[in-house]
Amino acid sequence: MSRDLAAQFRAAAGAPSTTLDMERVMDRGRTIRRNRSVLVSAVAIVALGIGWYVVGKGPASSPEPVSPPTPQPSISRGVQIMPHTKGGNFKAYQPQPISGDYIADLFTPKLRMSIPQHWGWIMYGENYLLLAGPDSHVEIFDYTKVIDAKSPADQPSPLPSDMLSWLRNQRDVRVLGYRSTHVAGQPALQVDLQATAAPHFCVAAVMGEPPCAAIVSLVDGQKWTGVYANEISDWTFVTLDGHRLAIVLRGSANMGTGFDARTVATALAPFLDSIEVSS
């Protein structure tokens, strides 16, 4: 019996037809697909909301490691490193001309300074720096002890707590004047000194070993320097980064000519003001 004839007998007998209505089937399929799409979208929205809550509201996740910034050089534009070789001929007092902003990076601590025009440098190292001008020169050195006039120069004494009082009690030097100042932001003592006697021969970068009144011992403890005979020198005492430094303004190579540092100290004040410790 064919399917169509069997269907006719069932219809005549009042039995329900088993033939599917294809249009209804297709409509039902479209409805299921629409419902499935809505469900997927709803799940996606819920997942996004949960993610936002975890990131924005929930416990912070561990941050990713950040590389440290690359260190930048501390030397500003236009600042130069002072040459590491000996400059000029210190015995003939012929400095290597330099001027402008420099960092003496061999010196301890490293010092930055503005060197006046027509000046130059002669020599420098870890604890000694000599700059020379037309009629004067500046020495910067690290000192560790003092030379008491009552003791031999090769037997230095510990540093006094009050440098001014100690100088006033030295028989071979006279304090002509003093004032408080600042170097590299630190308090400093500036003193005008004159030798009343010159029983020693001081170590000097120029003119060999001139007669002087020794007052300070240099770092190695075997050399000393002080106030040269027949001149008035300007001494600035300051402590920078734990180092006791003396900045001394002296006469030119023609020592013993009655040089008076007070006549040029004002002109060199900007140099002192420019000194700072470089990182």
Residue frames relative to the residue before (quaternion, step in Angstrom):
aa qw qx qy qz dx dy dz
M 1.0000 0.0000 0.0000 0.0000 0.00 0.00 0.00
S 0.4225 -0.7100 0.4975 0.2642 3.53 -0.88 0.93
R 0.6493 -0.5344 0.3771 0.3881 3.56 -1.28 0.46
D 0.6511 0.5244 -0.3278 0.4400 3.59 1.00 -0.82
L 0.6642 0.5005 -0.3093 0.4611 3.60 1.00 -0.91
A 0.6356 0.5183 -0.3316 0.4662 3.62 1.02 -0.77
A 0.6382 0.5264 -0.3295 0.4551 3.53 1.02 -0.68
Q 0.6380 0.5278 -0.3280 0.4548 3.55 1.06 -0.78
F 0.6371 0.5170 -0.3327 0.4649 3.63 0.99 -0.85
R 0.6715 0.4921 -0.3210 0.4514 3.62 0.89 -0.86
A 0.6377 0.5283 -0.3259 0.4561 3.55 1.03 -0.76
A 0.6605 0.5015 -0.3091 0.4656 3.55 1.02 -0.85
A 0.6893 0.4655 -0.2767 0.4812 3.56 1.09 -0.68
G 0.5417 -0.6418 0.3910 0.3765 3.61 1.28 -0.05
A 0.4547 0.6740 -0.4652 0.3499 3.66 1.18 0.26
P 0.5466 -0.6227 0.4368 0.3502 3.61 -1.08 0.65
S 0.4972 -0.6578 0.4819 0.2962 3.51 -1.08 0.73
T 0.3221 -0.7465 0.5530 0.1822 3.61 -1.10 0.74
T 0.4767 0.6671 -0.4467 0.3580 3.56 1.30 0.09
L 0.3709 -0.7455 0.5160 0.2011 3.56 -0.77 1.02
D 0.3708 -0.6885 0.5777 0.2337 3.53 -1.12 0.81
M 0.3424 -0.7890 0.4748 0.1868 3.60 -0.16 1.31
E 0.6290 0.5362 -0.3581 0.4344 3.59 1.00 -0.68
R 0.6523 0.5001 -0.3129 0.4759 3.58 1.06 -0.77
V 0.6216 0.5433 -0.3423 0.4486 3.56 1.03 -0.75
M 0.6687 0.4966 -0.3002 0.4649 3.57 0.93 -0.92
D 0.6390 0.5145 -0.3389 0.4605 3.61 0.98 -0.75
R 0.6557 0.5105 -0.3174 0.4568 3.58 0.96 -0.81
G 0.6320 0.5321 -0.3311 0.4558 3.58 1.07 -0.75
R 0.6505 0.5119 -0.3176 0.4625 3.56 0.98 -0.85
T 0.6378 0.5317 -0.3245 0.4531 3.60 1.03 -0.78
I 0.6477 0.5190 -0.3171 0.4588 3.59 0.96 -0.87
R 0.6604 0.5082 -0.3160 0.4537 3.57 0.95 -0.87
R 0.6406 0.5172 -0.3325 0.4600 3.58 1.01 -0.82
N 0.6595 0.5081 -0.3152 0.4556 3.57 0.91 -0.85
R 0.6406 0.5256 -0.3229 0.4574 3.58 1.04 -0.80
S 0.6437 0.5200 -0.3221 0.4599 3.62 1.00 -0.83
V 0.6441 0.5150 -0.3189 0.4671 3.56 0.98 -0.84
L 0.6518 0.5206 -0.3141 0.4533 3.59 0.98 -0.84
V 0.6500 0.5124 -0.3148 0.4645 3.59 0.95 -0.87
S 0.6556 0.5077 -0.3142 0.4623 3.59 0.94 -0.88
A 0.6502 0.5185 -0.3232 0.4517 3.56 0.97 -0.83
V 0.6380 0.5193 -0.3241 0.4672 3.59 1.00 -0.82
A 0.6465 0.5238 -0.3212 0.4523 3.60 0.97 -0.85
I 0.6602 0.5035 -0.3148 0.4599 3.58 0.96 -0.87
V 0.6459 0.5134 -0.3223 0.4641 3.59 0.96 -0.83
A 0.6513 0.5108 -0.3198 0.4610 3.60 0.95 -0.86
L 0.6462 0.5144 -0.3225 0.4623 3.59 0.97 -0.82
G 0.6495 0.5195 -0.3169 0.4558 3.57 0.99 -0.81
I 0.6466 0.5077 -0.3186 0.4718 3.57 0.99 -0.83
G 0.6409 0.5229 -0.3227 0.4601 3.58 1.00 -0.82
W 0.6423 0.5138 -0.3265 0.4658 3.58 0.96 -0.81
Y 0.6486 0.5215 -0.3211 0.4518 3.57 0.96 -0.85
V 0.6698 0.5044 -0.3045 0.4520 3.59 0.92 -0.90
V 0.7041 0.4545 -0.2738 0.4719 3.54 0.93 -0.90
G 0.7845 0.3724 -0.1901 0.4579 3.54 0.78 -1.03
K 0.8017 0.3001 -0.1355 0.4989 3.59 1.01 -0.74
G 0.6811 0.5283 -0.2902 0.4158 3.52 1.02 -0.77
P 0.7593 -0.3408 0.2668 0.4860 3.61 -1.30 -0.20
A 0.4955 -0.6672 0.4722 0.2939 3.59 -0.99 0.94
S 0.4096 -0.6930 0.5356 0.2552 3.52 -1.02 0.84
S 0.6277 -0.5412 0.3952 0.3960 3.58 -1.21 0.45
P 0.4117 -0.7216 0.4902 0.2637 3.61 -0.75 1.01
E 0.5174 -0.6195 0.4845 0.3374 3.49 -1.15 0.61
P 0.5614 -0.6119 0.4233 0.3622 3.61 -1.01 0.71
V 0.2251 -0.7721 0.5858 0.1004 3.55 -0.99 0.98
S 0.4333 -0.6984 0.5033 0.2669 3.56 -0.81 0.97
P 0.4959 -0.6563 0.4655 0.3266 3.62 -0.93 0.82
P 0.5753 -0.5981 0.4178 0.3699 3.58 -1.10 0.62
T 0.5262 -0.6266 0.4729 0.3268 3.53 -1.10 0.69
P 0.4656 -0.6853 0.4732 0.2996 3.63 -0.71 1.03
Q 0.2701 -0.7576 0.5754 0.1484 3.53 -0.96 0.92
P 0.5435 -0.6180 0.4389 0.3605 3.61 -0.99 0.69
S 0.4333 -0.7238 0.4815 0.2377 3.55 -1.01 0.88
I 0.5476 0.6174 -0.3968 0.4019 3.57 1.27 -0.10
S 0.3446 -0.7500 0.5307 0.1928 3.56 -0.68 1.10
R 0.6453 -0.5081 0.3955 0.4112 3.50 -1.29 0.35
G 0.7790 0.3079 -0.2479 0.4867 3.55 -0.91 0.94
V 0.6216 0.5095 -0.3500 0.4811 3.59 1.26 -0.18
Q 0.1753 -0.8061 0.5614 0.0660 3.56 -0.82 1.02
I 0.4712 -0.6257 0.5375 0.3124 3.52 -1.31 0.43
M 0.4585 -0.6787 0.4948 0.2904 3.57 -0.83 0.95
P 0.5512 -0.6381 0.4134 0.3437 3.63 -0.83 0.92
H 0.4326 -0.7288 0.4798 0.2270 3.55 -1.02 0.84
T 0.6086 0.5391 -0.3633 0.4551 3.59 1.21 -0.18
K 0.6104 -0.5381 0.4177 0.4042 3.55 -1.25 0.37
G 0.2689 -0.7986 0.5221 0.1313 3.55 -0.80 0.98
G 0.8530 0.0870 -0.0781 0.5087 3.55 -0.82 1.00
N 0.5355 -0.5827 0.5044 0.3452 3.51 -1.37 -0.32
F 0.2561 -0.8177 0.4904 0.1590 3.58 -0.19 1.23
K 0.6119 0.5459 -0.3722 0.4348 3.61 1.10 -0.49
A 0.7217 0.3777 -0.2315 0.5319 3.57 1.06 -0.71
Y 0.3746 -0.7530 0.4617 0.2819 3.58 1.35 0.01
Q 0.4187 0.6594 -0.5020 0.3714 3.51 0.77 1.12
P 0.1608 -0.8385 0.5132 0.0873 3.59 0.09 1.24
Q 0.4940 -0.5991 0.5336 0.3351 3.52 -1.31 0.37
P 0.3788 -0.7657 0.4589 0.2442 3.63 -0.39 1.15
I 0.1879 0.7284 -0.6489 0.1141 3.55 -0.98 0.91
S 0.0619 0.7700 -0.6348 0.0186 3.55 -1.20 0.51
G 0.5711 0.5633 -0.4446 0.3985 3.54 -1.17 0.57
D 0.6897 -0.4676 0.3569 0.4222 3.57 -1.29 -0.30
Y 0.0293 0.8065 -0.5850 0.0810 3.55 -0.74 1.13
I 0.2324 -0.7163 0.6352 0.1718 3.51 -1.36 0.41
A 0.2412 -0.7425 0.6116 0.1282 3.55 -0.81 1.10
D 0.0816 -0.8665 0.4916 0.0286 3.56 0.25 1.27
L 0.5814 0.5552 -0.3916 0.4477 3.61 1.22 -0.10
F 0.6153 0.5600 -0.3415 0.4373 3.55 1.17 -0.60
T 0.2281 -0.7601 0.5932 0.1353 3.57 -1.18 0.64
P 0.4801 -0.3223 -0.7888 0.2082 1.55 -1.10 2.26
K 0.6379 -0.5057 0.3911 0.4294 3.57 -1.24 0.30
L 0.1314 -0.8104 0.5697 0.0372 3.55 -0.83 1.01
R 0.1897 -0.7351 0.6393 0.1216 3.50 -1.12 0.79
M 0.0810 0.8070 -0.5762 0.1009 3.58 -0.93 0.87
S 0.3561 -0.6922 0.5825 0.2340 3.52 -1.31 0.43
I 0.2138 -0.8027 0.5491 0.0926 3.56 -0.40 1.24
P 0.4720 -0.7034 0.4483 0.2853 3.61 -0.74 1.02
Q 0.6170 -0.5242 0.4325 0.3968 3.54 -1.29 0.34
H 0.8105 0.2442 -0.2280 0.4812 3.52 -1.24 0.70
W 0.5596 0.5465 -0.4147 0.4650 3.56 1.22 0.46
G 0.0836 -0.7852 0.6107 0.0603 3.52 -1.30 0.14
W 0.4023 -0.6915 0.5313 0.2787 3.54 -1.26 0.01
I 0.2980 -0.7617 0.5541 0.1550 3.52 -1.11 0.70
M 0.7826 -0.1962 0.1496 0.5715 3.57 0.82 -0.91
Y 0.1272 0.7794 -0.6123 0.0382 3.52 -1.25 0.46
G 0.0479 -0.7834 0.6196 0.0079 3.50 -1.28 0.51
E 0.8247 -0.2436 0.1659 0.4827 3.54 -1.17 -0.54
N 0.8337 0.0988 -0.0299 0.5425 3.60 0.99 -0.73
Y 0.7223 0.3473 -0.2598 0.5387 3.58 1.13 0.54
L 0.0408 0.7838 -0.6166 0.0614 3.55 -0.98 0.91
L 0.0534 -0.7977 0.6007 -0.0067 3.55 -0.84 1.01
L 0.0430 -0.7729 0.6328 -0.0183 3.53 -0.78 1.14
A 0.1595 -0.8184 0.5502 0.0461 3.56 -0.90 0.92
G 0.1457 -0.7766 0.6091 0.0681 3.51 -1.09 0.85
P 0.7680 -0.3767 0.2424 0.4577 3.58 -1.26 -0.09
D 0.8376 0.0926 -0.0229 0.5379 3.62 0.87 -0.86
S 0.7606 0.2312 -0.1635 0.5842 3.59 1.25 0.24
H 0.1254 -0.7766 0.6031 0.1316 3.55 -1.25 0.10
V 0.3177 -0.7351 0.5766 0.1620 3.53 -1.29 0.53
E 0.1114 -0.7594 0.6385 0.0559 3.51 -1.00 0.94
I 0.0695 -0.7568 0.6487 0.0400 3.55 -1.04 0.85
F 0.1466 0.8089 -0.5567 0.1199 3.58 -0.61 1.03
D 0.4522 -0.6484 0.5540 0.2611 3.48 -1.34 0.54
Y 0.0473 -0.8058 0.5901 0.0139 3.60 -0.71 1.01
T 0.2894 -0.7977 0.5160 0.1170 3.54 -1.04 0.77
K 0.7968 0.0816 -0.0282 0.5980 3.60 1.16 -0.57
V 0.3991 -0.6926 0.5401 0.2633 3.56 -1.32 0.09
I 0.3728 -0.6954 0.5714 0.2256 3.53 -1.31 0.47
D 0.2142 -0.7797 0.5781 0.1088 3.55 -0.45 1.19
A 0.5262 -0.6603 0.4362 0.3112 3.55 -0.91 0.95
K 0.6571 0.5232 -0.3134 0.4429 3.61 1.12 -0.49
S 0.7207 0.3881 -0.2253 0.5285 3.58 1.30 -0.23
P 0.6089 -0.5330 0.4200 0.4107 3.60 -1.18 0.40
A 0.5989 -0.6028 0.3920 0.3526 3.57 -1.09 0.72
D 0.6989 0.4569 -0.2862 0.4700 3.59 1.09 -0.58
Q 0.6632 0.4127 -0.3191 0.5368 3.57 1.25 0.38
P 0.0623 -0.8509 0.5215 0.0135 3.58 0.46 1.23
S 0.3785 -0.7098 0.5574 0.2055 3.52 -1.32 0.46
P 0.6340 -0.5269 0.3893 0.4110 3.59 -1.21 0.39
L 0.6105 -0.5712 0.4058 0.3693 3.56 -1.18 0.54
P 0.4076 -0.7126 0.5110 0.2549 3.59 -0.91 0.86
S 0.5328 -0.6179 0.4698 0.3370 3.56 -1.21 0.47
D 0.7595 0.2245 -0.1264 0.5973 3.58 1.18 -0.60
M 0.2623 -0.8124 0.5026 0.1366 3.56 -0.09 1.32
L 0.6403 0.5383 -0.3386 0.4308 3.60 0.96 -0.78
S 0.6648 0.4884 -0.3091 0.4732 3.60 0.89 -0.87
W 0.6328 0.5302 -0.3365 0.4530 3.57 1.00 -0.77
L 0.6630 0.5019 -0.3125 0.4592 3.62 0.91 -0.88
R 0.6502 0.5294 -0.3234 0.4386 3.58 0.95 -0.79
N 0.7092 0.4467 -0.2558 0.4817 3.57 1.15 -0.53
Q 0.5378 0.6072 -0.4164 0.4106 3.59 1.26 0.19
R 0.4233 -0.7535 0.4500 0.2249 3.55 -0.70 1.11
D 0.7131 0.4766 -0.2665 0.4397 3.62 1.14 -0.55
V 0.7389 0.3167 -0.2235 0.5511 3.60 1.24 0.00
R 0.2179 -0.7563 0.6036 0.1274 3.52 -1.24 0.54
V 0.3221 -0.7245 0.5792 0.1895 3.55 -0.95 0.94
L 0.1876 -0.8142 0.5441 0.0757 3.57 -0.48 1.22
G 0.7844 -0.1414 0.1107 0.5936 3.56 1.16 -0.46
Y 0.0132 -0.7939 0.6078 0.0080 3.55 -1.19 0.45
R 0.0127 -0.7842 0.6202 -0.0116 3.55 -1.25 0.43
S 0.4555 -0.6495 0.5329 0.2944 3.53 -1.24 0.46
T 0.0336 0.7861 -0.6150 0.0518 3.55 -1.04 0.78
H 0.3481 -0.7073 0.5621 0.2502 3.55 -1.30 -0.25
V 0.0559 -0.7560 0.6513 0.0347 3.53 -1.15 0.73
A 0.8381 -0.0223 -0.0386 0.5437 3.56 -0.76 1.09
G 0.7082 -0.4799 0.2556 0.4504 3.56 1.04 0.79
Q 0.6377 0.5128 -0.3239 0.4748 3.58 1.30 0.03
P 0.5431 -0.6166 0.4437 0.3577 3.62 -1.04 0.67
A 0.0397 -0.8015 0.5959 -0.0302 3.53 -1.00 0.88
L 0.3175 -0.7176 0.5901 0.1899 3.53 -1.31 0.47
Q 0.1110 -0.7879 0.6048 0.0331 3.57 -0.79 1.07
V 0.0162 -0.8251 0.5602 -0.0717 3.57 -0.64 1.18
D 0.2787 -0.7176 0.6131 0.1775 3.56 -1.09 0.81
L 0.0488 -0.8342 0.5482 -0.0356 3.58 -0.57 1.19
Q 0.0796 -0.7652 0.6381 0.0314 3.51 -1.19 0.76
A 0.4043 -0.7121 0.5192 0.2446 3.55 -0.97 0.87
T 0.2339 -0.7582 0.5923 0.1400 3.57 -0.96 0.89
A 0.7576 0.0590 -0.0600 0.6473 3.54 1.34 -0.25
A 0.1754 -0.7910 0.5796 0.0876 3.56 -1.15 0.56
P 0.0505 0.8590 -0.5064 0.0559 3.56 0.49 1.18
H 0.7068 0.4329 -0.2546 0.4982 3.61 1.26 -0.18
F 0.3053 -0.6797 0.6166 0.2541 3.51 -1.39 0.04
C 0.2463 -0.8182 0.5076 0.1105 3.52 -0.30 1.30
V 0.4790 -0.6164 0.5365 0.3205 3.52 -1.20 0.59
A 0.0596 0.8000 -0.5910 0.0843 3.57 -0.77 1.04
A 0.5112 -0.6482 0.4720 0.3093 3.54 -1.16 0.61
V 0.7569 0.2483 -0.1541 0.5846 3.57 1.21 -0.40
M 0.8410 0.2095 -0.1622 0.4716 3.52 -1.24 0.56
G 0.6333 -0.5847 0.3448 0.3718 3.58 1.02 0.72
E 0.6941 -0.4060 0.3524 0.4788 3.56 -0.73 -1.12
P 0.1337 -0.8306 0.5364 0.0668 3.58 0.13 1.25
P 0.5582 -0.5757 0.4597 0.3816 3.60 -1.15 0.47
C 0.0798 0.8100 -0.5697 0.1140 3.53 -0.92 0.86
A 0.4029 -0.6105 0.5977 0.3281 3.48 -1.43 -0.06
A 0.2828 -0.7929 0.5164 0.1570 3.57 -0.21 1.28
I 0.0522 -0.8181 0.5725 0.0175 3.56 -0.94 0.86
V 0.8088 0.1572 -0.0988 0.5581 3.63 1.05 -0.55
S 0.3473 -0.7089 0.5804 0.1999 3.50 -1.23 0.67
L 0.4132 -0.7160 0.5055 0.2473 3.55 -0.94 0.88
V 0.7928 -0.3958 0.1908 0.4224 3.54 -1.31 0.24
D 0.7180 0.4634 -0.2831 0.4354 3.59 0.83 -0.89
G 0.4671 -0.7149 0.4202 0.3068 3.59 1.26 -0.15
Q 0.6781 0.4786 -0.2886 0.4774 3.58 1.26 -0.16
K 0.7239 0.3400 -0.2215 0.5580 3.59 1.25 -0.10
W 0.0768 -0.7987 0.5964 0.0210 3.51 -1.15 0.57
T 0.1025 -0.7664 0.6281 0.0874 3.52 -1.27 0.26
G 0.0100 -0.8086 0.5874 -0.0301 3.54 -1.26 0.27
V 0.7352 -0.3768 0.3191 0.4644 3.52 -1.21 -0.64
Y 0.3663 -0.7454 0.5160 0.2094 3.57 -0.64 1.12
A 0.5711 -0.5944 0.4443 0.3509 3.54 -1.16 0.60
N 0.8585 0.1935 -0.1365 0.4549 3.55 -1.27 0.61
E 0.7169 0.3331 -0.3105 0.5279 3.56 0.97 0.75
I 0.3373 -0.6924 0.5951 0.2297 3.52 -1.33 0.32
S 0.0803 -0.8135 0.5759 0.0130 3.57 -0.64 1.09
D 0.3614 -0.7202 0.5602 0.1919 3.52 -1.24 0.62
W 0.0939 -0.8142 0.5730 -0.0018 3.58 -0.65 1.18
T 0.0792 -0.7703 0.6318 0.0343 3.56 -0.92 0.97
F 0.1336 -0.7944 0.5915 0.0340 3.56 -0.67 1.17
V 0.1288 0.7850 -0.5898 0.1389 3.56 -0.80 1.07
T 0.2807 -0.7300 0.5952 0.1845 3.55 -1.22 0.54
L 0.0137 0.7974 -0.6001 0.0615 3.57 -0.68 1.17
D 0.8436 -0.0571 -0.0109 0.5338 3.56 -0.73 1.10
G 0.7318 -0.4416 0.2340 0.4633 3.57 0.98 0.86
H 0.6285 0.5127 -0.3414 0.4750 3.61 1.26 0.03
R 0.3286 -0.7212 0.5768 0.1982 3.55 -0.92 0.95
L 0.0454 -0.8238 0.5643 -0.0299 3.55 -0.45 1.24
A 0.1569 -0.7341 0.6506 0.1144 3.51 -1.25 0.64
I 0.1239 -0.7614 0.6344 0.0499 3.55 -0.90 1.01
V 0.0553 -0.8472 0.5263 -0.0472 3.56 -0.31 1.29
L 0.1920 -0.7517 0.6236 0.0961 3.54 -0.94 1.00
R 0.0003 -0.8132 0.5785 -0.0634 3.54 -0.58 1.22
G 0.6471 -0.4952 0.4106 0.4092 3.51 -1.40 -0.03
S 0.6575 -0.4988 0.3900 0.4084 3.54 -1.34 0.06
A 0.7743 -0.3347 0.2409 0.4801 3.56 -1.26 -0.29
N 0.6392 0.5156 -0.3328 0.4635 3.58 1.15 -0.45
M 0.0184 0.8388 -0.5420 0.0468 3.52 0.67 1.14
G 0.7258 0.4008 -0.3067 0.4674 3.51 -1.15 0.57
T 0.5659 0.6053 -0.3817 0.4095 3.57 1.24 0.27
G 0.6164 -0.5766 0.3501 0.4062 3.58 1.17 0.35
F 0.2121 0.8013 -0.5325 0.1718 3.60 1.08 0.62
D 0.1139 -0.7778 0.6168 0.0401 3.56 -1.01 0.89
A 0.3600 -0.7743 0.4817 0.1970 3.55 -0.34 1.27
R 0.5809 0.6133 -0.3785 0.3784 3.56 1.11 -0.53
T 0.6254 0.5615 -0.3391 0.4226 3.58 1.17 -0.49
V 0.7676 0.3087 -0.1744 0.5340 3.60 1.17 -0.45
A 0.4428 0.7235 -0.4484 0.2817 3.60 1.23 -0.19
T 0.6431 0.5306 -0.3338 0.4399 3.59 0.98 -0.80
A 0.6611 0.5137 -0.3059 0.4532 3.57 0.99 -0.86
L 0.7235 0.4199 -0.2397 0.4927 3.57 1.12 -0.63
A 0.3791 0.7437 -0.4777 0.2738 3.59 1.25 0.05
P 0.6387 0.5207 -0.3570 0.4398 3.67 0.91 -0.71
F 0.5985 0.5540 -0.3675 0.4470 3.59 1.11 -0.59
L 0.6623 0.4911 -0.3042 0.4772 3.58 0.90 -0.90
D 0.6576 0.5235 -0.3064 0.4468 3.56 0.98 -0.84
S 0.6704 0.5273 -0.2973 0.4291 3.58 1.13 -0.65
I 0.5553 0.6341 -0.3981 0.3620 3.60 1.17 -0.44
E 0.1434 0.7647 -0.6198 0.1024 3.55 -0.97 0.90
V 0.5165 -0.6205 0.4876 0.3324 3.54 -1.24 0.44
S 0.2520 -0.7752 0.5655 0.1258 3.54 -0.82 1.04
S 0.4425 -0.6993 0.4949 0.2649 3.57 -0.99 0.86
